[in-house]
Amino acid sequence: MIKITADSTCDLSPEILKVMDITLVPLYILVGDQTFRDGVDITPPDIFHYVEREGIVCRTAAINIFDYESFFRELSPQYEGIIHICLGAEFSSCYQNASLAAQSFSNVYVIDSQNLSTGSGHLVYEAALMAREGMGAEEICRRLAELIPRVDASFVIERVNYLYKGGRCSGLEAFGARLIKIKPSIEVINGKMTVGKKYRGSFERCLEQYVQNKLESQEDIDYSRVFITHTTSEQIVGKVQEVVRSYANFEEIILTKAGCTISSHCGPNTLGILFKRKNNKK
């Protein structure tokens, strides 16, 4: 039997984790001189409170080697194989630490998702489906390697101040974005986060344009599943869901709330549609 595990950054809902028997390892969230565990003793609303009300910058910290070793040591005797899917190596040292920890175990396989949030969540979900079908660890890993470059992950953020506070953009860029009311899209390409299209206008209007740009007249979309992952209101998410349906006939539309990593870097009113392509994303 193969067990699927992942970093907490995959942003899959508690319901999916339970049904698919997926176990997470929490990243750390640093708030001033306090340390919390992502999704365990801190949540996105807590982060927004610290930033908005108390002016405290929240930062993320990787899972250390000891934590991974402890995690793998508990599960390793119980399963034929463990496949652990990490936050992309370009975003964190989680993959490096997990790989070092896995060297102590003959049945632990570590995957660099080259992605974040439900971009890596797609891989976790697919791995769990393959494990449920009885597929072996090496075959699952091989198929995941083929899937990694086909995941299309992006977000639109309403405000850039969280990126600025986290050192992800300069003060000049942040000032310019606020001045002309730009809502940038953030794309994951080749395992790295880059700025994509820049939208202007109300957040809802920008999201409509974003969905149209991502889905309209696209011939290589895999329509099996799309995640709408967000830190915004249910009303806005519902409208985005309608827009997605108007441009693409996905078999599954899964709504998930972004976890502490996306929240600490991108802030409230962030939303992305994350899906797979038939070919590698360019």
Order of alpha helices (4+ residues) and beta strands (2+ residues): beta-alpha-beta-beta-beta-alpha-beta-alpha-beta-alpha-beta-alpha-alpha-beta-alpha-alpha-beta-beta-alpha-beta-alpha-beta-alpha-beta
